[in-house]
């Protein structure tokens, strides 16, 4: 069985599934997807996201505002704490820094990141970290805010082994997406070989970043198998072992029991 540790189910095109979310979930179960973590991007669409996944015990959610989202409700620490209380909300994020898509004075982005970390520490729930073109500031703020108390995930890992080592030291797991299957992803592949067996996860980030052989097309949680297969090849072990390890790591991080 496999776990997609990062997907945006409210943004997936359901046309291949008769525009029926239940049909989509049946297909995921048939593809041996045991659990899905649906990640929030903003608060405006959050109620609809919760309504979509309600009733599916194999879906957990997070709450947070993505670093690139502007002209939106920017929650303070207290609001994040309130929204993060329910048991099915198992993490805070995605949050972090993205200097690739955002320009100018980004102090607002850094403050938003700090607010998420502070809420996660109060809730004692892991963080879901997005970082792009901001690795030094990401690590600095995680350290300054004591994020190692909660730990979490560096999602859709796109850095090198040196960054991975520092994140691991801060009590974070490393999650590999379809990007690891790209021929150009040399540093990511190297890190994927070296991350300890007890500290990696797999994800799709669907509907974005489909793995080879679907690169450039819409992504779906069922494609997490291709990430697992590529990691198995890189690490020289079976896909079943990758599935077992990544599943165990997910439940350990989020202190969950299998359904």
Long-range contacts (C-beta under 8 A, 24 or more apart in sequence): 1-32, 1-33, 1-34, 1-243, 1-247, 2-31, 2-32, 2-33, 2-34, 2-202, 2-224, 2-225, 2-228, 2-243, 2-246, 2-247, 3-33, 3-34, 3-35, 3-36, 3-37, 3-201, 3-202, 3-224, 3-246, 3-247, 3-250, 4-33, 4-35, 4-36, 4-37, 4-202, 4-203, 4-204, 4-206, 4-221, 4-224, 5-37, 5-153, 5-155, 5-175, 5-201, 5-202, 5-203, 5-246, 5-250, 6-37, 6-39, 6-94, 6-128, 6-153, 6-155, 6-156, 6-175, 6-177, 6-203, 6-204, 6-205, 7-36, 7-37, 7-38, 7-39, 7-203, 7-204, 7-205, 7-206, 7-221, 8-38, 8-39, 8-41, 8-205, 8-206, 8-207, 8-208, 9-36, 9-38, 9-49, 9-52, 9-53, 9-59, 9-206, 9-221, 10-38, 10-45, 10-48, 10-49, 10-52, 10-53, 11-41, 11-207, 12-206, 12-207, 12-218, 12-220, 13-207, 13-218, 21-52, 25-56, 25-58, 27-222, 28-221, 28-222, 29-58, 31-221, 31-222, 31-225, 32-225, 33-58, 33-221, 33-222, 33-224, 34-58, 34-247, 34-258, 34-259, 35-59, 35-60, 35-247, 35-250, 35-256, 35-258, 35-259, 36-60, 36-221, 37-61, 37-62, 37-90, 37-91, 37-250, 38-62, 39-64, 39-93, 39-94, 39-128, 39-155, 40-64, 40-65, 40-93, 40-94, 41-65, 41-66, 41-69, 41-94, 42-66, 42-69, 42-72, 42-73, 43-72, 43-73, 43-75, 43-83, 44-72, 44-73, 46-83, 57-259, 58-259, 59-88, 60-88, 60-89, 60-90, 60-91, 60-254, 60-256, 61-88, 61-89, 61-90, 62-89, 62-90, 62-91, 62-92, 62-93, 62-94, 62-128, 63-89, 63-92, 64-92, 64-93, 64-94, 64-95, 64-116, 64-128, 65-95, 65-112, 65-116, 66-94, 66-95, 66-130, 67-95, 67-96, 67-97, 67-98, 67-102, 67-109, 67-112, 67-113, 67-130, 68-98, 68-101, 68-102, 70-102, 74-108, 74-112, 75-115, 76-115, 77-115, 77-118, 77-119, 77-122, 80-115, 80-116, 80-119, 81-119, 81-122, 81-123, 84-119, 84-120, 84-123, 84-125, 85-123, 89-125, 90-125, 90-126, 90-254, 90-256, 91-120, 91-125, 91-126, 91-127, 91-128, 91-152, 91-153, 91-254, 92-116, 92-119, 92-120, 92-123, 92-125, 92-126, 92-127, 92-128, 92-150, 92-152, 93-127, 93-128, 93-129, 93-130, 93-152, 93-155, 94-128, 94-129, 94-130, 94-155, 95-127, 95-128, 95-129, 95-130, 96-129, 96-130, 96-131, 96-134, 96-138, 97-130, 97-131, 97-132, 97-134, 97-137, 97-138, 97-141, 98-130, 98-131, 98-132, 98-133, 98-134, 99-132, 99-133, 99-134, 99-137, 100-132, 100-133, 100-134, 101-132, 110-137, 110-141, 113-141, 114-141, 114-145, 117-141, 117-142, 117-145, 117-146, 117-147, 117-150, 118-145, 120-147, 120-150, 120-152, 121-145, 121-146, 121-147, 121-149, 121-150, 124-149, 124-150, 125-150, 126-150, 126-151, 126-152, 126-153, 126-253, 126-254, 127-151, 127-152, 127-153, 127-172, 128-152, 128-153, 128-155, 129-153, 129-154, 129-155, 129-172, 130-155, 130-156, 131-159, 132-158, 135-159, 135-163, 139-163, 139-166, 139-167, 139-170, 142-167, 142-170, 142-172, 143-170, 147-171, 147-172, 151-253, 152-253, 153-201, 153-253, 155-203, 155-205, 156-203, 156-205, 156-209, 157-188, 157-191, 157-192, 158-185, 158-188, 159-187, 159-188, 159-191, 160-187, 160-188, 160-190, 160-191, 161-187, 161-190, 161-191, 161-194, 163-191, 164-191, 164-194, 164-195, 168-195, 168-196, 168-199, 173-199, 173-200, 173-201, 173-249, 173-253, 174-199, 174-200, 174-201, 175-200, 175-201, 175-202, 175-203, 176-200, 176-201, 176-202, 176-203, 176-227, 176-231, 177-202, 177-203, 177-204, 177-205, 177-209, 177-211, 177-227, 178-204, 178-205, 178-209, 178-210, 178-211, 178-212, 178-214, 178-215, 178-219, 178-223, 178-226, 178-227, 179-209, 179-211, 180-211, 180-227, 180-230, 180-231, 180-234, 181-211, 181-212, 181-215, 181-226, 181-227, 181-230, 182-212, 182-215, 183-212, 189-234, 192-231, 192-234, 192-235, 193-234, 193-235, 197-245, 198-245, 198-248, 198-249, 198-252, 199-249, 200-231, 200-245, 200-246, 200-249, 201-246, 201-249, 201-250, 201-253, 202-227, 202-228, 202-231, 202-242, 202-246, 203-227
